[in-house]
Each structure stands twice: as C-alpha cells, then as structure tokens.
C-alpha cells in the first residue's frame, strides 16, 4: 500500500514536470 502511494506521488511529480500545463500546482519548474 505504501509502495502504491509512493508510485502515485512519483507519477504526479513526473506529470507536473513533463506536462507544460500545470494543472495540479503552479510549479515554477517550467
């Protein structure tokens, strides 16, 4: 269960970094 949560968190971070449109949070990575 902890591994699943970690995977979801990692996926969310990857999506936020790779996608140009910041839907989840306005991250100034771009």
Number of C-alpha atoms within 10 A of each C-alpha: 6 7 8 9 10 11 12 12 12 12 12 13 12 11 15 19 15 12 10 10 13 15 10 10 8 10 11 7 9 11
